[in-house]
Amino acid sequence: MLTKLMPQLFTWVEVHGASRNQAYNWNSFLVQDESDSVRALIDPLPLSADEIQQIDKLGGPTHLMLRGTKTISTLNVSR
């Protein structure tokens, strides 16, 4: 489920490490610009059908951003 943190910022969470009793949240984000022309998914986790519908209602992603330890890669998404 997408959680709205701010008007143009949403997040969804997946729990990792629970099987080792070291559970921690892994977060992904959807960020929109104020004109709503850019909607970027940042380090996207797998999405449920409901999350996909929520993102589609917002207009769908236009960019995908993947962060590494020393780099950031951005891809344009065409539909």
N, C-alpha and C positions, 0 to 999 in steps of 0.2 A: 504494500500500500504506500502510495506517495504521501509524504507529510509536507505540508507547506510551512517553510521556516520564515519566509518573507514573501512579499508580493511576487517577486520574480525568482525565487529560490525554493526548490523542492528537494527532498531526499528520500531514499529508500534504503533499508538495512537488511543485512543477512548476518546471522550469527555464525562465527567460525570457532573451532577449537573446543566445542562443547563435549565432544567424545573424550577429550583429554582432561576434562574438568578445568579448562583454561579458556572459558568462553569470552569472546570479545566481539564487538560489533564492527562490521565492515560496512562503510557508507559509500553510496553513490549519490550523485547530484544531477539535477536538471536546472540549468540557469537560463533565463530569458533576458534579452535586452529590453529596454523600456519601450522600444518601437515594436517589439514582438517579431522582428525579422530574423533574429538569431535565437535558436533554442539548442543549447549544447548539453550533451550528456557527458558527465565527467566520471571516468573510471566506472563505466556501467557494469553492475552485477546482472546476472540473469533476471529477467522480468517475468512476473506472473501475467496471466491474461488480463487481469484487472488493471495492473500497472501499465500494460501496453495500451489499454483503452483510455486510461487517464492521460497518458502522454499524447495519444492521438487526438484527444479532445482539446489539448493545448495547441495543436497544430503539428505535432510530430517533430522529431529532432531534425535540425539542419546541420549540426556539427557533432563530432565525437572527439573527445579529448582524453588521451591516455597519458597518465603520468608515470614516469620511471624515476629511478633514484637520481639520475642526472639529466634527464631530458623530458620534454613535453611534446607530444605529437598531436596534431589536430587534423582531422579529416572532415571534408565536406560530405554531407549525406544527401544524395539525390533520391527522390522517390519516383 
